[in-house]
Amino acid sequence: LLLPLTAGAGTPTDYAYRYTLDTAGNSAAWRIELTPAVYAASTPAANLRDLVVVNAQGQEVPFAPLPAAPPRSHPFALRATLLPLPPGSAGSGTGVRVQRNSNGDIVIEQPEVPSAPTRPSQWLVDAQRRVSLDRIEIDPAALPVDSRFHLSVQASNDLQAWSERSQDTEIVSVKRGGDAVEQHTIALRGDAPARYYRLSLRQNDVAPWDSAQTPQVELRGSYADPLAERMAARHWLTLPAAPVAPVTSGGVDYDYALPAALPVEAVRVALGGDNTVARFSLRDHDEGNGRMLATITAVRIGTGADEDPATAFATTRVQHLRLHTDTPLSQPPSLQVAWRPDVFVFLAEGSGPYSLLAGSHAARRGDYPLEAALERLRPRDAGADWLPPLATLGAVSDAGGAAALLAPKAPFDWTRLLLWLVLIGGALAVTGMAWSLLRQSRREDDTH
């Protein structure tokens, strides 16, 4: 009954190592990025649950992985042109095709170019990337005096499926002497990002542009780039190959060792020779012939200044990796490994300085619902990408020492000794009873 209690709450001596935390400034919460040294100190079987933060009094404070945040939003502004759509591009069967090239740019194909300019009713604009537009501003220089018409806006990512973003916004440009009334901004709704936007005239309205004109517009909104953020957060390590491991089934194995079991999510193979190409299979080698992680084709032409793109896979905590190839190589390749550190957050409960305790065979931290606390701490003027300040890891020292990583010695089993005593006592009692009965039987025989 006491075992779960002792495993759930521990004292500083129940952990192997102590890292000082630099919390310069004043904050109610701090975040910590784990280093390879912390990963090496943590017991792999604990899955990072043998990490806690304590205050100056040695008391554990609320501490948990940082909740996943939405991708950061970046402001977006682009000056672009409105491309007029020829009549028939809306599906009237006249042969006009609107599609994208390999770069995603808009290509308008029509069987023949009309000899005279026509009056289009739709225009396309390319934002060059997926963005969430707040508004489209038409260049006032593109609006002659006494212009009045209505535009609706639809958005798409493939020029096939369209969603409504604005309905019948009135565009006005009226001037009389020194007085002027102008409305050339189209407000958009909807947060789903899109690359292409289509402006359509209301039926029976006429815009002041013909098919030979491409009015200028200003696109304003925001965009998120989660892939770029993920790549920017990666830490890269270059690992040399260990001595070649012989393979009886053919091919060559190259082994690589990381400083600790790190959360690896991408790799890149760097070949040693010039004008070389090879295909590799990458495996987790922590436990013998582990699972397959990726198949990689590496190319090096000339001096190899151009790097191959990284090969990504599901994040895996691993310390030993093995490359296998059937291609004979003059030099062993090096392996570039990308990993992203886990980020934790703690509340500054009690007084500092605070310390991170790492590595324990039995002690595990409790669960803390820090999402609610962080939401309360978020400044009113901060966006969804707000983060607590970073606490940097300082010097390391022993807390409980390496002994905290070892399983405790099993206590002496008194029940086994007691059982043997009972068995021996029972056997002696039976022997005594048998001896007593035997003596009594002999006396009776002598009497007779």
N, C-alpha and C positions, 0 to 999 in steps of 0.2 A: 504493500500500500504506500510506503514511503518513497519508492523508487521514482514515480512520476514527479513528485515534488522536488526531489533532489536534482532531477534532470531539467526541470523548468526554470529554476532560479539558482544562480550561483554567486559566489563571492569573487572578487578580483583574483584571488589565488587559484580559482578553478580554471583560469585561462592562462595560456602559456606566455603571451607577450602583451606588452602595453605600448601603444603609440601615443605620443603627445599630440594634441590638436591645437593649431594656431587659429584662434577665433578673434582676430583683431577687429575691433569695432563693437557695435551694440546691435544685437539681433535676437529675436526669440526663437529662431530656427536656423540651422546650418545644414549644408549638404557636404557629403564626403565622396570623393572619387577614389575607388580602390586602386592600389598599386600592385605590381607583381609580388612585392614582399608580403603584402597582406594575403594575397591568394595563396602564397606558399605557406603562410602560417596557419591558414584555415584548414581544418580537416575536410578532405574531399567528400566524405560521407555525410557531413553536416549540411552541405548545400548552402554555405554562407550563413547558417543560423547560429554558428558559434562566434558571432561578432556582436559586441554590445558596446555602448558608450556609457561611461560613468562620469559623475561629477567629482568635485574635490573631496566630497565625503565618502566616495566609493559607492554611491547609490546608482543603480541603473536608471537611465533616463529613457523616455520614449524614443525609439529608434526603429526604422523600417526602410525598405527600398523606396526610392523616390517614385511616386506614381507617374505613369506615362503621361507626358504632356502632348497636346496637339502640336503639329509642325508650326514653326514660327511664321508669322505673316509679315511679308515685306511689301512696302509701297510700290506701286507700279504706275508708270506713266509712259505713254508711247504716242508719237505723232505718226499717223498713218493716213492712207488714202482710201477713199470709197471706190471700189471697183464696180462699175455698172453691170448689171446682169442683162443680157440681151432678151428680147421677148422670146418666150418659149422655154426658158430655163426653169420655169416652175412646173413643167410637166405637160406642156401642150403638144408635145410630139413633133417639134420642128427640128430636131436633131441637135440642139444645143446641149452640151455636157459640161458639168461643173465637177471637177475632181481635184485631187492633190497629187503633187509630184513626190519624189522620194524624200525631199526635205520638208514636206508638209505644206508647201506654198500652194496657193490657189491657182488652178489652171482652168481657163474657160475655153472650151472648144466649140466652134460652130462651123457648119458646112461652108458658108460663104459670108464674107464681110459685107454688110449693106453699104451701098454707095453714098447714102446721105445719113447724117446723124438722126437717131431716133430718141424718143423720150422714154427712158427706162422707168420702171416702177419699183425696182429693187436694187440694192447695192450690198456688196460684201466687203467686210474688213477683216484682215488677218492680224490678230494680236501677237503672233509669233511664238506664243507659248500659252499654256492653260492658265487663265487668270480669272479672278472674280471681279468683274467690272462694277463700279458704283455708278459711273456716268460716262456718256459720250458727248463731247463738246464739239459742235460744228464750227469750223473756222468762220468768224464773222465776215472775213473778206470773200468767202464763197457765197454769201447771201446778198443778192442785190436788194435795193430799196423796194419796199412794198412786196415782200415775200410772205406768204402764209400757206402752210400745208401741215399735214399730220404724218408722223412716222411711228411705226411700231418696230420693236426689236426682238429678234429671236437669236438663240445661241445654239451652237453645235460643236462637236469634236470630230465629226467625220463627214460633214456636209450632207448627211442623209437624214438623221434624226434631229429635230429642232424643238427647243423648248422656249416658251414665251418668257420674256424678261421685261417688256414694257409695251403698253397698249396706247396707241393714238396720242402721242405727245405732240403738242402744237409747237411748231417752229414759226417764229414771227420776226420780221425785220421791217419796221415802219419808221420813217423819218419825215419830219415836217419842220423845216427851218432848223432851229437849234434844239428842238425836242426830238427824242428818239425812244422807241420801245423795241427792245430786242430780247428774244428768248431762243437760245440756240443750244440749250443743254438738255439731254435726254437722261433722266434718272432711271437706273435699272434696279431690279430686285432679283433676289435669288443668289445664294452663296456658292452654288455648284460651279467650279471653274470650267471654262470653255475657251477654245482657241479662236473659233470663227463666230462672227456676229453678222446677222443679216438685217438690214434696214428696209422696211416695206412701206410704201405709200398707202394711205387710206384710199379706198375706191373713189374715183372721180376727182381726186386731188392731183395737182401737177406740181412737180418740183422745178426749181429754176436751173436744172442741169440736164444736158443732153448726154447721149452715149459717148461723146468724145471728151467729156470732162470727168476729172477725178478730184472731187473736193477733198480738202484736208480736214481731218478730225483729230481730236485729242482723246485718247483712251486713258481713263484713270480708275484705279482700283487697287487690288492687292493680289499677291500670289504666295503660295507655299511650295517649298521644294524639299520634301522629306528625304529624298534620295541624296541630295547634296548635303543635307545636314548629317545624315548617317555616315556618309563618306568623310565629312570633315571631322567627325568625332572619333574616327578610327586611329588607333596607334599602330605603327608598323614596326616589326622586328625582322631583321635579316639574320637567318640562321645558317651556319655552315653545315655541310653534310658530315655525318660520322663516317668512320671507315666502312667501305662497301660490305654489305652483308651478302654472303653467297646464297644463291637460290637454286635449289635442286631442280625445280620445274622449268628453269629457263628465265632469262632476263636478269635484271639487277635491282636490288633494293637499296635505297638511301634512307637513313634514319636521321631525325632531327629532334632536338630537345629544347623546349621552352623553359624559361626560368621558373615557371609554376604552371598549374592547370588553369589556363586563361580562357576566357570566352572568345574563341576564334570564330570569325565569320567570313573570312576571305583569304585567299593566298595568291601568290604569283611566283612562278618558277623562273629563275634567272640562269640561263645556260652559260657555261664557261667558255666554250669554243666559238669561233666565228663561223657564220654561215651554217648554222645547225638547226635542226628541227627534231622534236621528239614528243611523244605522247606519254603521259604519266597517269597512273591511278593513285589517288591520295587516300590513305586509311588512318583511322584513329589507332595508334599503336600503344595505348596505355595498358591494354590487357591482351597481349598476344596479337593474333590476327583479328583486329577490330573491324568495325563497320566501315564501309566505303563512304567517303565524304564527297569526292568530286573526281571528275576526269578532266585532265588539263592538257592542252596542246601548247607547247612553248616553241617560239621561233626566235632565232637570232640571226640577223643579216648584217654583215660587216662588223663594225665595232659594237653593235648592239645598243646604240643610243636610245632607240625607241623601245619603251617597255611594253610588254604584252598587257592587255587588260586584266584586271583582277578577276579571279573566279570565285564567286560568292556561293555560300551554302548556308543551311540553317545553323544558327549559333550553337557551338558545341564547346563545352569545357574540356580541354585536352592539354596534356603536357608533352606527349611523345607522338610524333607523326612519322609516317613511312610513305615514301614515294617508290613506286614500282614502274619500271619501264622495260620494254623488250628491245629498245634501241640502244646499241652500243655507243657510249659517250667517251670522249677523250678526257674530259674533266668532270668531276661531280658537280651537279648544279647546286646553287644556293636557293633557299626557300624564304620568300618574304611573306610574313604572316601578319594579317590585320586582325586586331581585336579591339573591342570597345569595353572600357571599364564599367562595372556596375556602379551605380550612384545611389547612395543612401542619404537619408535626412534624419536629423535628431532635433528634439526640442531642448532648449537651454534651461532645463529644470534644475533648480538649486544653483549653487555658485560654482564658477570655474576655478582653476582650469579643468578642461574636460579631456578625457582620454578614451582611445579606442582599444578595447581588449579583444584579442584574436586568438583562436585556437583552443579547443577544449574537446576532450573525449566524451564528456557527459553533459556539460552545461549548455543550455540553449536559451536564446532570448524569447521573450513573449511576443504576442501579436499586438500591434498598436494601430488603430485606425487613423493614421496621420492625414488622410485626405481631408477630413473635416477640419483639422487644425490648420492645414495649409490654406484652405479656402478662407478661413477666418483671418489668417495673417496676410493674405494678399492685399496690397494697397488698392484703394478704390480706383486710382488712375492707372493701374497696371493692367496689362493685357493677359491673355490666356497663357502666354509663354513666360510669365514671371517665375523666377527661381530664387530660393534663399541664397544668401552669400556662401561662398566656398570656404570651408575650413580645410587648411592644408595639413598633411601629416608631417609630424616632426620626428624626433629621435625615438628609437625603439629601445625598450629595456625588458627584462624578465618580470613577469607578474608571478605566475605559479611555476614558470620554467617549463622545460621539456617534459617534466613529469605529468603536467596537466594533459598532455596528449596521449598518455598511456592509459590503458584500462587498469582500474584499481585491482590490487591483489584480492583474490577471493577470500573472505573471512573463513576461519576454521569452522568446519562443519560439525558442530556438536551433536546434531541429530544422528549422524552416522555412528559416532562413538557410543551414544546412548542406545542405539539400536543393537550394536554389538554386545554391549553390557547386558541388555535385556535377553538377547539370544543365549549368551553364555550362562547367565543366571538361570534361565529356563532349563537349559541343558543340565546344569548342576542339580537343579531341583528334581528333574526327572531321574537323574542318576541316583540321587539320595533316596528318593521314594522307592526305586527299584531295589537298591541295596537293603533298605529297611524291610521291604516285603520278603526279600530273600532270606534274611536273618530270622525273621519271624517264622517262615516256613521251616527252617532247619530246627528251631526250638520245638516246634510242634512235632516234627518227626522224631526227635530225641525222646520226647515225652511218651509217644506211642511205643 
